[in-house]
Amino acid sequence: MPKRAVDRRSPVPLWSQVQDDLRRRLAEGEFDIVFPGENALVADYDVSRNTVREALRGLRAEGLVTAERGRAPRVRRTEIEQPVGTLYSLFASVEAAGLTQRSDVRVLDVRADGVVASHLGLEESTPLVHLERLRRAGDAPLAVDRVWLPAAVAAPLLDADFTHTSLYTELAARTGTRLESGHERISAQVPTKGERRLLECAEDVAVFVIERTGIAQGRLVEWRQTIVRGDRFAFDARFSARGLHLGVAPPAPAVCASRM
């Protein structure tokens, strides 16, 4: 394997050159699966162990990697935290974590789906607006988000650009509809091959499957299924001596048959 170039004639210290190159490789996502250990980095850059340790010390100080005694360095990922029992927007949660939320829109159309219509209490042939997005936090995939809404309510959304916006923001602006409450069910599952490929998950990473039914003015207007990487997302609950405060409604109906 060819050595990575460091300029031994440069006035820039070797550890700083290695650190800059590792920082670049981190930004490009090269270490999304595993971060190399010290021995591998010594061989990769053809430098001393002390040089590698000094380079890693700076990356740890910046919060880019973690290292514990006896363990190989690991990439420190920004975790998206979401309070349980609130009517939240994934868009807002990602941006609140200091990351840019961007979506790859995979589907935006009108279709009939009998299974989803039943979740919404509608006739099986009812036209539904269907939006499917690959949600990104920064440049990294975070979630596959699939949502269905009655076309009678949500048809104006067909003209929206969902690359960098919230569904609820567009729904309120274009239709005057604002969700007031809902039911949500969260379960940990093993992703399918297709989901793992989309989310760029390592083989040992599970996903959260979040099923949500949204209500506006006493009417079911949203059925959503979000499949989110378990290594990038956390749920937060408050509790006291009087008990756990979740504020979560009873579980939503079973998983939609259209999960791939």
URRA-V430243 format. One record per residue. BURIAL is I if it has 24 or more other ideal C-beta (glycine too) atoms within 12 Angstrom, else O. Layout:
BURIAL, BURIAL
//
This chain:
O, O, O, I, O, I, O, O, O, O, O, O, O, I, I, O, I, I, I, I, I, I, I, O, I, I, O, O, O, O, I, I, O, O, I, I, O, I, O, O, I, I, O, I, I, O, I, O, O, O, I, I, I, I, I, I, O, I, I, O, O, O, O, I, I, O, I, O, O, O, O, O, I, I, I, O, I, I, I, I, O, I, O, I, O, I, I, I, I, I, I, O, I, I, I, O, O, O, I, O, I, I, I, I, I, O, I, I, O, O, I, O, I, O, O, I, I, O, I, I, O, I, O, O, O, I, I, I, I, I, I, I, I, I, I, I, I, I, O, I, I, I, I, I, I, I, I, I, I, I, I, O, I, I, O, O, I, I, O, I, O, I, O, O, I, I, I, I, I, I, I, O, O, I, I, O, I, I, I, O, O, I, I, I, I, I, O, O, I, O, I, O, O, O, I, I, O, I, I, I, I, O, O, O, I, I, I, I, I, I, I, I, I, I, I, I, O, O, O, I, I, I, I, I, I, I, I, I, I, I, I, I, I, O, I, O, O, O, O, O, O, O, O, O, O, O, O, I, O, O, O, I, O, O, I, I, O, O, O, O
//
